[in-house]
Every structure is written in C-alpha cells, then in structure tokens.
Amino acid sequence: MNYEIRRMRRQDLDTAIEWAALEGWNPGLNDAEVFYNTDPQGFFMAWQGSEAIGSVSGVKYPQQSFGFFGLFIVKKAFRGQGVGTALKDCALEYLAECNNGLDGVMEKVDYYQRFGFHQAYKNIRYGGRIAGNSRFEPAPELLPVGEVPFTKINAYDHQVFPADRPQFLRDWLIMPQARGLACYDGRALHGYGVIRKSRDGYRIGPLFADDGNIAEKLFLGLVKDIGDANVFLDTPDACTAAVSLAEKYGLAPVFATARMYSQEAPRVDLQKMFGVTTFELG
C-alpha cells in the first residue's frame, strides 16, 4: 500500500489524541497543547492520500539524553500492512541518541522487546468514585502549586522523573481545567500533585511525595472538589505505598502497562512516585 509519514502539525495531534481516547486511554482534555509544546518535532503521522491512518510520538526532553515513545496507534483497517513498523522506525530514528521509555500494554511486551526495550516494572491504572470526598478537609500545609517557587517544583520533579523537564512542567501546572497542590514548609518541598479533567472524570498525575502520608494529603486535597466523578491514578507496582493508597479509597484496577526502557532503567526514586504523570510522555 502507498502511504507517507510526515511530522504532525499541531491540529494533527488532536486526531491522535482522539484515537487514544477511542483505544480507552482516557486522555486529559487539554493534554495535546502541552505535549506538542514539549517537542514539536517529536510527533509523526502516517497518511494515505488525505486520510490520517496512524500516529506515533517520540518526544525528546531538551538538552537531555532521555526520550519517550507513545501514541503508537494505527487505524484498524490499516493494521498488518507495515504502517506500524514504519511509524515505530521513524520515531526511534529521531530518538536514536536517547535512552527511551514507553508504557506499553502488557500483551505487547514481547513486541517491544524485539526492538530492544526491556521491562522495568508495571504501572497499574486505578479508577473509580470516591465516597464522601466533598467532606475531606485539606491539610493546612498544602498550597496551590502557583504559590511555590517553580525552581523547587522542578528540582523535586527531577528526583522522580528521568529528565529535567521545565518547559513541560510550566505548561502542565497552568493547564486549563487542572489544579495542582504542593506540600511546602517555606523551605523544602515534600511533594506535589496535579489533577486534570479527562474524557471520563479526572486523572491525577503526577503525584510525587516523600512518603505515603504526604501523598494521601495531596490526594485528598486534589479529589475534594470533583463531586461524584470518576478519578484515575496510574501507580507503579514498585511503590507499594502507592498501590495501598489507591486501594484504601476504593479505586479498582482498570488495566496495566509495562514501563520499559531501551537502555538501563533511569535512577529515580520510585518510592516517591505515587502517580505517573502521563502514559504518553512519561
């Protein structure tokens, strides 16, 4: 079949995000703008004539040796014809000098292993409604993220995320239909989290904290005003305190992904990772 792969325009990413929603990934309503601004060169789309038939992202974090592979989708009518392989090769060529991460569905682990990725741990999406959330009293030590020096948030984030990502964070923290809280004592930051509106309910991510007690305070502060909507938290199974937090408030597993890397797993503090930021960009 004849097709070509081109870098996405900003409006093309909206199409890929819509495909992700149809695949059940429940993207945030305003994710696309932040994703694209992080690396406009890292998004690719396959076309047959004027029809978009597949997508992939290979986002590089500026001045870093870390990239993230995601949004790997081929429309059903065009699967099994080499489109996915071509998209994959295009993204990985762009990311050739990076250690690359991805979150792949469990049934695709063998596929990703064939081109050099290895599994580090699993991420489990938990979701559901939280009874009585409107009665939660926010802990007094919590502040809106906008009242905390950005340098503190960026430095804390880099303890848990494999790359320094100031451009992404600046945009993520002021995203429409999102709210962030931080546990800050005026000198040290002990954790922060963001909740954003998604296709179904809300998603929390990131949720990074020194320990389970602080993570719980942030979690309760974030869900207080969402009414009876569903909330979703993507937790690494390597952080048992994160799994315990999700289960304590009645959230149930929805699906799992394999966090995989093309090189050695980055040295980050997984015990502070109570909620993954996003499966698309890490």
C-alpha positions as CSV (number, residue, x, y, z in Angstrom):
1,M,0.0,0.0,0.0
2,N,1.1,3.6,-0.6
3,Y,1.4,5.9,2.3
4,E,3.8,8.6,3.7
5,I,4.9,9.6,7.1
6,R,5.1,13.3,8.0
7,R,5.7,15.3,11.1
8,M,2.4,16.3,12.7
9,R,1.1,19.8,12.7
10,R,-0.5,20.9,15.9
11,Q,-4.0,20.1,14.7
12,D,-2.9,16.6,13.7
13,L,-2.1,15.8,17.4
14,D,-5.8,16.4,18.2
15,T,-6.6,13.5,15.9
16,A,-4.0,11.2,17.6
17,I,-5.4,12.1,21.0
18,E,-8.9,11.3,19.8
19,W,-7.7,7.9,18.6
20,A,-6.1,7.4,22.1
21,A,-9.5,8.1,23.7
22,L,-11.1,5.5,21.4
23,E,-8.5,3.0,22.5
24,G,-9.6,3.6,26.1
25,W,-6.6,5.6,27.3
26,N,-8.8,8.5,28.6
27,P,-6.5,11.4,27.8
28,G,-6.9,14.7,29.5
29,L,-9.0,17.3,27.8
30,N,-6.1,19.7,27.4
31,D,-3.1,17.4,27.1
32,A,-2.4,18.0,23.4
33,E,-1.2,21.6,23.7
34,V,1.3,20.7,26.5
35,F,2.5,17.6,24.7
36,Y,3.2,19.4,21.4
37,N,4.9,22.3,23.1
38,T,7.3,19.9,24.8
39,D,8.8,18.8,21.5
40,P,7.0,19.9,18.2
41,Q,9.5,17.8,16.2
42,G,8.6,14.5,18.0
43,F,5.2,13.7,16.6
44,F,4.6,11.7,13.4
45,M,1.6,10.7,11.4
46,A,1.1,8.3,8.5
47,W,-1.1,9.4,5.7
48,Q,-2.8,7.6,2.8
49,G,-3.7,10.5,0.5
50,S,-5.6,12.9,2.6
51,E,-6.5,10.3,5.3
52,A,-4.6,10.0,8.5
53,I,-4.1,6.3,9.2
54,G,-1.5,6.1,12.1
55,S,0.4,8.0,14.7
56,V,3.4,7.8,17.0
57,S,5.3,10.2,19.3
58,G,9.0,10.2,20.1
59,V,9.5,13.1,22.4
60,K,12.9,14.4,23.4
61,Y,13.4,16.3,26.5
62,P,15.5,19.3,25.6
63,Q,19.3,19.0,26.3
64,Q,18.6,15.6,27.8
65,S,19.5,12.1,26.7
66,F,16.0,10.9,27.5
67,G,13.1,10.4,25.2
68,F,9.6,8.9,25.4
69,F,7.8,6.8,22.9
70,G,4.0,6.8,22.8
71,L,0.7,7.5,20.9
72,F,1.5,4.4,18.8
73,I,-1.8,3.8,17.0
74,V,-2.7,2.5,13.6
75,K,-6.3,2.6,12.4
76,K,-7.8,-0.9,12.4
77,A,-8.4,-1.0,8.7
78,F,-4.6,-0.4,8.0
79,R,-3.1,-2.8,10.6
80,G,-0.9,-5.6,9.5
81,Q,0.4,-3.8,6.4
82,G,3.7,-2.3,7.7
83,V,2.4,1.1,8.8
84,G,3.1,0.5,12.4
85,T,6.6,-0.7,11.7
86,A,7.3,2.3,9.6
87,L,6.0,4.7,12.3
88,K,8.0,2.9,15.0
89,D,11.2,3.1,13.0
90,C,10.6,6.8,12.3
91,A,10.2,7.7,16.0
92,L,13.1,5.6,17.1
93,E,15.4,7.0,14.5
94,Y,14.5,10.5,15.8
95,L,15.3,9.2,19.4
96,A,18.4,7.3,18.4
97,E,20.7,9.0,20.8
98,C,18.4,8.8,23.8
99,N,17.5,6.3,26.5
100,N,13.9,5.9,25.7
101,G,10.9,5.0,27.9
102,L,7.5,3.7,27.0
103,D,4.3,2.4,28.6
104,G,3.1,-0.5,26.6
105,V,0.0,-2.7,27.2
106,M,1.0,-6.0,28.6
107,E,0.1,-8.0,25.6
108,K,2.7,-6.0,23.5
109,V,5.7,-6.6,25.8
110,D,7.2,-9.2,23.6
111,Y,6.8,-6.9,20.6
112,Y,8.7,-4.1,22.3
113,Q,11.4,-6.5,23.5
114,R,12.1,-7.4,19.9
115,F,13.4,-3.9,19.2
116,G,15.4,-3.5,22.3
117,F,13.2,-2.4,25.1
118,H,13.1,-4.2,28.5
119,Q,10.6,-4.1,31.3
120,A,11.5,-2.3,34.5
121,Y,8.1,-2.5,36.3
122,K,4.4,-2.3,35.8
123,N,2.1,0.7,36.1
124,I,-1.4,0.0,37.2
125,R,-4.3,2.3,36.4
126,Y,-6.7,2.5,39.3
127,G,-10.1,4.2,38.9
128,G,-13.5,4.8,40.4
129,R,-15.6,7.1,42.5
130,I,-14.6,8.2,46.0
131,A,-17.3,8.3,48.6
132,G,-17.6,11.4,50.8
133,N,-14.8,13.3,49.0
134,S,-16.6,16.6,49.4
135,R,-16.2,16.3,53.2
136,F,-12.4,16.0,53.1
137,E,-10.6,18.8,54.9
138,P,-7.5,19.9,53.0
139,A,-4.3,19.7,55.2
140,P,-3.2,23.2,56.2
141,E,0.4,22.6,54.9
142,L,-0.9,22.3,51.3
143,L,-0.6,25.2,48.9
144,P,-1.6,25.8,45.3
145,V,1.4,25.0,43.2
146,G,1.5,28.6,41.9
147,E,2.5,29.8,45.4
148,V,5.6,27.6,45.5
149,P,8.8,28.7,43.7
150,F,8.9,26.9,40.4
151,T,12.6,26.0,40.9
152,K,11.5,23.9,43.9
153,I,8.9,22.0,42.0
154,N,11.3,21.4,39.0
155,A,14.1,20.2,41.3
156,Y,11.7,17.8,43.2
157,D,10.2,16.5,39.9
158,H,13.7,15.6,38.7
159,Q,14.1,13.3,41.7
160,V,11.3,11.1,40.3
161,F,11.2,11.7,36.6
162,P,14.2,10.7,34.5
163,A,14.8,14.1,32.8
164,D,14.7,17.7,33.7
165,R,11.5,19.0,32.0
166,P,10.9,22.7,32.9
167,Q,9.1,23.5,29.7
168,F,6.7,20.6,30.1
169,L,6.1,21.4,33.8
170,R,5.5,25.1,33.3
171,D,2.7,24.3,30.9
172,W,1.3,21.3,32.9
173,L,0.9,23.4,36.0
174,I,-1.2,26.1,34.4
175,M,-3.2,23.8,32.1
176,P,-6.9,24.7,31.7
177,Q,-9.3,22.6,33.8
178,A,-6.4,21.4,36.0
179,R,-5.4,22.2,39.6
180,G,-2.1,21.5,41.5
181,L,-1.3,21.3,45.1
182,A,2.1,21.2,46.9
183,C,3.3,20.3,50.4
184,Y,5.7,23.1,51.1
185,D,7.0,24.3,54.5
186,G,8.6,27.5,53.2
187,R,12.0,25.9,52.8
188,A,11.6,22.4,51.4
189,L,9.1,20.8,49.1
190,H,7.8,17.5,50.3
191,G,5.6,16.6,47.4
192,Y,3.2,17.9,44.7
193,G,0.3,16.7,42.6
194,V,-1.9,17.7,39.7
195,I,-5.5,16.7,38.8
196,R,-6.9,17.4,35.4
197,K,-10.2,16.9,33.6
198,S,-10.2,13.9,31.3
199,R,-12.7,12.4,28.9
200,D,-14.1,10.3,31.7
201,G,-13.8,12.1,35.0
202,Y,-10.4,13.2,36.2
203,R,-6.9,12.0,36.2
204,I,-4.2,12.6,38.8
205,G,-0.7,12.9,37.6
206,P,1.9,13.5,38.7
207,L,1.6,12.6,42.4
208,F,5.1,12.7,43.8
209,A,5.7,12.7,47.6
210,D,8.2,12.0,50.2
211,D,6.0,9.3,51.8
212,G,2.6,7.8,51.9
213,N,1.3,10.2,54.5
214,I,2.1,13.2,52.4
215,A,0.8,11.5,49.2
216,E,-2.5,10.9,50.9
217,K,-2.9,14.5,52.0
218,L,-2.2,15.6,48.4
219,F,-4.6,13.0,47.0
220,L,-7.4,14.0,49.3
221,G,-6.9,17.7,48.6
222,L,-7.0,17.1,44.8
223,V,-10.2,15.0,44.8
224,K,-12.2,17.2,47.3
225,D,-14.0,19.2,44.6
226,I,-14.7,16.7,41.8
227,G,-18.1,15.6,43.0
228,D,-19.1,12.0,42.2
229,A,-16.9,11.9,39.0
230,N,-14.5,9.0,38.4
231,V,-10.9,9.6,39.2
232,F,-7.9,7.7,37.8
233,L,-4.4,7.3,39.3
234,D,-1.6,5.4,37.5
235,T,0.6,3.8,40.1
236,P,3.9,1.9,39.7
237,D,3.7,-1.5,41.3
238,A,7.2,-0.9,42.6
239,C,5.8,1.6,45.0
240,T,3.6,-0.5,47.3
241,A,2.5,2.6,49.3
242,A,1.0,4.0,46.1
243,V,-1.0,0.8,45.5
244,S,-2.1,0.9,49.1
245,L,-3.3,4.5,48.7
246,A,-5.4,3.7,45.7
247,E,-6.9,0.6,47.3
248,K,-7.6,2.4,50.6
249,Y,-10.0,4.8,48.8
250,G,-11.8,2.1,46.9
251,L,-10.2,2.5,43.5
252,A,-10.0,-0.6,41.4
253,P,-7.5,-1.8,38.8
254,V,-8.6,-0.8,35.2
255,F,-5.6,-2.0,33.2
256,A,-1.8,-2.2,33.5
257,T,1.1,-1.2,31.3
258,A,4.8,-2.2,31.2
259,R,7.2,0.6,31.8
260,M,10.0,-0.3,29.5
261,Y,13.4,1.3,28.6
262,S,15.7,0.9,25.7
263,Q,18.8,1.2,27.9
264,E,19.3,0.8,31.7
265,A,16.4,1.9,33.8
266,P,17.0,5.5,34.9
267,R,17.9,6.0,38.6
268,V,14.9,7.7,40.0
269,D,13.2,7.4,43.4
270,L,10.3,5.1,42.7
271,Q,9.2,5.2,46.3
272,K,8.2,8.9,45.8
273,M,6.2,8.1,42.6
274,F,2.6,7.7,43.7
275,G,1.1,8.7,40.4
276,V,2.7,8.7,36.9
277,T,2.3,12.0,35.1
278,T,1.1,10.5,31.7
279,F,1.5,7.3,29.8
280,E,2.1,9.3,26.6
281,L,5.1,11.4,27.7
282,G,6.2,9.6,30.9
